[in-house]
Amino acid sequence: MQTPLHKVQGMGASHTGTGHFWYERVTAVALIPLTLWFAYAMLGLANASEVAAISFLARPLNVILMAAFMVITLYHVKLGLQVVIDDYVHGPGMKMFLLLLVRFAVIATGSTALFALLRIASL
């Protein structure tokens, strides 16, 4: 026997609503300093040569911050698009297709970007 309160205590229909909410907020807060760093770095590299940009990313701290920025940004995008798809796509087949497409795009983009960063950092 479950009371109605027990059914809704901090959980959505799939029992992950609260966690999803907090992941979005935590990634948003983590992106604040990373975005400020990224904007500062890109403004500093605005008129720089390709060699200067590669040498900037070859430094360990910069490559770590760039990787963190990319991974957290892509995860935040995935979470946001998942909410949009869940809210506005009503067909179950289309919803599943779009969720898988977003997941594939995030994994492909992230792995490609991290591979590129590792190649640059190993120069």
Secondary structure as UniProt FT lines:
FT   HELIX           4..8
FT   TURN            13..14
FT   HELIX           17..44
FT   TURN            45..47
FT   HELIX           50..58
FT   HELIX           60..88
FT   HELIX           92..121
//
